[in-house]
Amino acid sequence: MRLRGTGVAAGALALVVACGGTLPPLRGKLVVGTDPYAVFVAGGAPAGGDLYAVQTEGGPALQVTFTPVGEMRPALSPDGSLLAFLRGASLRDSTPGSVWVMNLLNGAEREIELPRGAGTPARVGWARDGRSLVVAAAGGVYRADAPPGKAEATAVSPAERPAAESSLAVLLGDPAFARVVPCAEPGALCVAGDTGTPGLLARDAHGALRWGADSVAFFRGEQVEIRPVGPGRGRLLRLESPPRRVREMTVFVGSGKR
């Protein structure tokens, strides 16, 4: 694994990895790749904090990362075993600086290196088959193989860009029939199909995420509301003794196997 950065930030991160970064953070707490769970950001400065996990029916928050540099924008792979996220540029500046993937089965981390000129990464997502991840950065959209493939990302061609960008969208249904987008009304989320005017999903809401094929979730303040795409009642994700400033969530709905 390559550690980037200089001075205190790189040294502190190297120390954390050396002292326990290779231990599976969820061992004995849930079965990675089988149990349904979500990962979210909490604590830290406005742009970054630590990553935590929670079972999809609620319960205690389980800390996943312990570095002094902020982590943000998590994205779980389709099989629930890999966690991609952005890591802050330095101890003092928790804006995104690099792209990382953690293997939740063994705790190993790997940096995904963007091409020169890619600029600051903004979001990361997974291809539907889980074989690659997509990174949106200031300089464009990039794709990299999932570990143990090559760690170097390459630019997505214009022809492939719509498919790549769909990996970063909040799609509804399977097959997808719509996506969640910001409404024209500030602070509201809408559902947009291929045609027609977007319909209101929720007011005073943010941070939408796909919750499996049949539901969508979003934040109201620091509470997570899960709402079925079709008929049915929504529910809140109940966190026991939650850390402060819960935000930015991704979910694996489970494999159905035990």
N, C-alpha and C positions, 0 to 999 in steps of 0.2 A: 504493500500500500504506500502511496506517495502522499506526503503531507506538504501542503503548500503554506505560504505565509512566512512572515519574518518575526523575529523578536519574541515577545511574551506570548502572543497568540499561538504560534506554531509550537513553541516549547510546552505550553500548557496542554494543548490538544494532544501532543505526542505522549505526555505523561499520563493523561487519562486513558489513551488507547493502550499504553504499556501496562497500566495498573488494572485493567479490567475491561477494556473495550472489546475484547474477543470473547467475552462470556455472553451466552444467550440471555438477553435482558428479561425474557418472558418465561424462562425455564421454570417449570413447576407451578406456573400461574395460569396458563392456558396452553392448548395444543396448537402450535403454529401450523397453519395450512389446513386445519380441520375446524377448530372452533371459530365462531363468528366474533369479530372484534373490530373496534375502530381505533385509529391513532389520531391524536390531536396535538396542538401546540398549546402551551400554557406558560405563565410566568414571563420573566425577561422584559426587555425593552419593547417598545411598540412593534418593531419589525421582527423580533426573534425571541425564542425562549428555549425550553426543553420539550422533548416529545414524550407523550404519555399514551398508554393504551387503556381501553376499557371494553368489557364485553358488551355486545350490542343490546343486551337486556338491562344494562346498567350495572353499577357496582363500584368498587374502589378504582381510583386512577393508579395505573401501574407505570412507573417511570421507565422510559426506554433509553433516553440519552442523559448524560451527566457532564457534558463538556462545558467549559466556561464561555464558549462561543455560541451565539444563538443559532438554533435550528428552526426551520420554517417550511411551509408549503409541502407537507408530506403527501406521498402517493403510494398506496399499497399495490403490489403486483396482483394480477388476476388470481393467482393461486395462493395469495396471502403469505408467501414466504419471504418476499423481498420488500424493503421499504426504501423508496427513493425520497430525497428531500434536499433542500438547499441549506447551506451552512453560511453563517455570517463571515464577512470579510476580515474582521479583527475583533479583539475584545471590546474595544470602545465603539465600534461601528457594527451594528447587527443587521445592516442591509445585506442582501444576498451576495455571496462572493464565489461560491463553488457548488457543484452538484455531487451528491454522494449517494451510494446505495448500501444499505445494511442488510446482510443476510440474517434474518431473525431466527434461523435454525441454529446458527453457530456463533452469532455476534460479530462476524467479520465485516469490516467496512471497506469500501472501495470508492475512490474519487473517479468521476467521469470527467475527462479532460475535454474542454471545448476548444475549437480551432481558434487560432489567433484572429482577433478582430470580432469574435462573437459578442463581446461585451458582457454586461451584467445579466446573469440568468434571472428569469422572472417566475417561471412555472415549470413543472415537470409532470409527465403523465406516462402511462403505459399503453403499448399496442394491445389490441384485444387478445392476441395469443400469448402475451407476456414475454415474447422473445426479444423485445427491444423497448427502449424508453425514448420519449420525445421531450426535448427541452426547448422552451420558448425563451429566447434571450433578446437583448437589445439589437443584436445584429442579424437576427433571423430565427429560423426554426431548425433544430438539429436532431439527429437520431443516433443512438448508440446501442450496441448489443447489450443485452442483459448479462450479468456475470453468469458463467466464467468467460464470456466472450470478450472481445477487445474493449478496452476502457476509453478509447478515443471516439468522440462524436464526430459526425460528418454532416454537412449541410444537406437539408432536404431539398430536392429539386422542385421547381414550380409545379410540375405535374403531380407530384406526390404530396404537395403541401396540404390540400384539403383533407386528405385521409389522415395525415399526421396531426393536423389541428383538431380533428374530431377526438383524438386521444386526450386532449386538454379540455374538451367541452363537457358540460353536465348533461348527458343524454338521458332521455326517459324512454322506458320500454325496451323490449327485446323481441323483434328488431326495433331499433330506435325509431320513434315517430315524431319526436320534438326534443327541444333542449331548453334549459333554463338560462335566461338572459336578464340583465338589468332592465327594468322598465324605464320609460321616459319619466315617470314619477320618481323623484329622488327617494332612495331608501326602500324601494320596492323591487320584488323579483317577479318576472313574468315567464310564461311558457310560450315558446315560439315554434311553430311548425314550418313546413316548407312554404306554405302559403297562408295568407290571412294576417290579421292583426294579432300581435302577441296578447295572450290573456293573462290576467293577474293571478299570480300564485300566492303571494303574501306581502303585506306591508310591514315596514319596520323589520326587515329581514335582510340577511346577508350570508355569505359563505355557503352557498348551496353545494350539495354533493349528491351524486347518484347513490341510492341506498338499495343496491341490487336491481333486478329487472322490474320490480313492481312498486317501488317507493322512491321518494325523494326526501332529503333532509336539508335543513337550513338552520341558521342561528337566529334567535331573537335575543339580543343582548348576548349573554353567555350561556343561554339555554339552547339545547338542540331539540328541534321539533322534527319528528319523522312522520311523513304523510303518505298514504298510499296513492299511487297514480290513478287508480280506479275508485270504485265505491269503498267506503270504510272510514273508520275514525283514525285520526292521528294520535300520536303519543309523544311524550317527552322522554328523552334519554336521561335517566336519573344517575347522577354521579354522587358517590359517597365521599364526603370530605374533599370536594374538588379543589385543585390548585387554583390560584388566582388567574384571571384573564384567559379563560378557555376560549379557543378559536381554531380555525383552520383544521378541518377534519377530513379523514379519508376512511373508507370502510372495506372490510372483507366480510361477506355475508355467510361464509362457511362453506364447507365442502359436502356436508351432509353425511360424512363418514366418521366413525369412531373406532 
